[in-house]
Amino acid sequence: MSELRITASPDRVEVVLDRPETRNAISRAMVAELHAVCADLEADPRILIIAGTAEVFASGADIAELRDRTAADALEGINSRVFDRIAKLPMPVIAAIDGWCLGGGAELAYAADIRIAGEGLKIGNPETGLGIIAAAGATWRLPAIVGSALAAELLLTGRPMDAAEALAAGLVSRVVPSAHLLAAAHEIADLIARNDPLATRLTKAVLAAPRAAHPAIDEHTQALLFESPEKHRRMTEFLERKKKP
């Protein structure tokens, strides 16, 4: 039985984590399904929306599995490698997070390009209370998102943030009523989908580049786009619209 509910369309794929009996805990089976989604989106780039079910995004990695994992499992990077693959998808990834979003669930959200929250969000990394670390991206993605001081506090105390604090910290870009969360994610996807897919993909790539790569990467990327027929078409349409009374 699938642990994801997947809805695909020509410009996007919606993935809903769907293990309600475990509060959407991330299992090896779910990881395998996420890898399959990534393979599909690498071959046919589209926007990805990731959401949870009512009142919970993901409660973390599956503790029943984690308890029995060994050093070899840790070195396999079960969660970290799929989250990294999600982060590197060609088109933008939107995480629509609400309710409990903990541990591996939070790290999955950190891998997204855009995070929006429902009003009931509680997000955090309680791993040290379980005798482990947040090893699937939180120790380096979270400081990049909210700053090193706040990230250190959150990772060392394990306390969760609510939606208002997450918004103030820049962890999410907006907070909406929980009932409107998935619709809001699709509204963002609609705005992205109106733009040139190549320019969108290259913007994501340039955003991910290290500071040392700038400004050269911006200039070379712009040079590529300046020769694009789509750039010429879109700018011609813009100028023609301006001529109309």
N, C-alpha and C positions, 0 to 999 in steps of 0.2 A: 504494500500500500504506500502511495506517495506521501512524503512528508512536506511537500510543497504544493500549493495550488498555483498553476501557471496559466496566464492568459496572454496570448501573443497577438499582436497586430502588426501591420507593415512598418510602423515607426517606433514601436515600444513593446516591452515585455513586462508584465506585472507578475511579481512573485510574492505570494503570501505564505509565510511560515505557518505550518498547520499541524502542530502536535499538541492540541489542547490538553491532552491528558498529562503532559509534562510541562505545561506552560511554555510550549514552543522551545524546549531545550534543544540545543544543537547537537545532534548525534552524528556518528560516522555516516549513517545512511543519508542524512540531510546534507552533509558535506559533499557526498558523492553526487547528489542531485544538483547541488549548486555548481559543482564542476561541470556538469552536463549543460547547465544553463550558460555558463561562461563559454564553453566550446561553441555553442550555438551563436552567441553574440559576438564572438571573435570572428566567426565565419560570415555572419550577417549582422553587421553593427547596427544596433538600435538602442534607444534609451532603455534603461532598466529602472523599474520602481520596485523597491523591496518594502514590504509591510508585514505586520503581525496580525493576530486576530484580536477580538474584543478584549480590551484591558491588559493585553500583554504583547510586547514585540517579541522578546525572547528572554527567558529567565537565566540564560547563560549556557555554557556547555553542559552536556548531560552528565550530572554528577555520578550517576551509577556507572557510566563508562569511565569517567575520569579517575575514580577511586582505584580502578584496577590497571590503569595505564602505567607503563614503565618508562625508564630513561630512553629506551629505543623509540617509544611512541612520541616522547617529547621532541626528539631529534627529527622525527618524521614531519613535524610541523603540520599536524592534521588540520587545525583551524587556520593557522597563520597563512598557510600557502593558498588556501582558497580565498581568504579575505584579500590577500595581495593580488590575486588574479582578478577579483572583482574590482579592486581599486584601479587596475590597469586596463580595464575594458576600454575599447576605443571611444564609445559614446558615454555621455554622462550617466551617473548612477544617483538616484534619488532615494533616500531612506525616509519613510514615513513612520515615525516612531511614537508610540503611546504606551501608557501603562508601564509595567516593569520592563526595563531594558538593561540587563545586568551582565557582567562578565563578558563572555564571548558574544552575547547579544549586543552589548555596547561596542565591542571591538568591530563587529560587523557594521554597525552604524558609522563608526569612525572611518571606515574604508570608503564610504560614499562621498560623492562630490558635493551633494546638497543634502542637508538634513532638515526636515520640518517636524514639528512636534504637535501632538495632541495635548490638551490641557492637563491630562492625567499622567504625563510622563514622570517616571522616576528612573534616572539613569546613573549607573555607577559601576565600579569595579571592586567587588568585595573579595577578590581572590586571596589576599594575604590571610584573611580569616579562615580560609580553607587549607592553608599551608602551601599555597603555590603563588606564582606571580601572574600578572596579566601579560601573557607571553604571545598574544596574537595581534600585536600592533599597538596596544594602548600606551606602552612606555615611550613610543616615539611619535605616534600619530596624535595622541592627546596633547602633548606639549606644543606641537605645531599648531593645533587648533585653538587652545585656550591659554597658552603660555605656560612656562615651566613652573611658576610658583603655584598656580591653582592645580595644575596636573599633579604635582608632587603631593599636595594636600589630599586630593581625591584618591590617588593610588595608594598612599600610605595609610589613610584612615579607612578607606572603603566606603565612605558615606556617599549616598546618592544625591544627585541634584534634582530638583523639580523643574518643571517646564520654564518657569519664570527665571530661575537662576541660569538654566542652560541657555536661554535667549540672551540674558545679560552678558554671559561669558563668551558668546559667539559660537557656542557648540551647535546651536540650531539657528537657522536664519529667520524662522517665523514660528509662531504658535497659533494654532487654530482650534476651534471646537472639535472635540474628538470625533463627533459624528461626520465632520466635513474633512477629516484628515486625508483620506484616500482621494477624494475629489480634488483637494488642494494640490496633492502630488501630481495628479493628471493635468491640472491647470498649468503647473510649471512645465510639465512635459510638453504640453501644447505650445507654449511659448518657445521652447527649445526647438521643437519640430518644425516651426515656421522658418527657421534659419537655415543657412547653407550647411548641409551635413559635413562637408569637408572642412569648412571654417570652424565648425563646432568641434570636430575631432582634433584639429590642430590647436585650437585654443586650450582644450583639455591637456594636450601633450605639453604645451608651453607652460601652463600653470604648474605642471608636475616637475618641470626642469629645475635643477639646482640654481641658486643665485649666480654662481660663477658662469653659467651658460648664457646669461643675459648681459648685454642686449643682442648679442650675435644671433641667438636662436630666434628672437623676435624678428630681426631683419631678414633672416633666411626664410623663415616661415611666411612672412609677408611677401617676399619676392616670389615664392611659389604661388601664393594666392593671387598676386597681381596678374599672373599669366593664365588664370583660370577663366574659362568661358562663362562659368556661373557668376563670377564677380562682375564681368562685363554685362551680362544679362540683367542681373539684379540692379546694378547702378543705372543702366539705361531705363529700366522700368521706373526707378525712383525719379529720374529727371523728367520723364514723360508725364508722370503724375503731377509734378510741380507745375508743368506747363498748363494743365487743365484749369479752367476758371472755377 
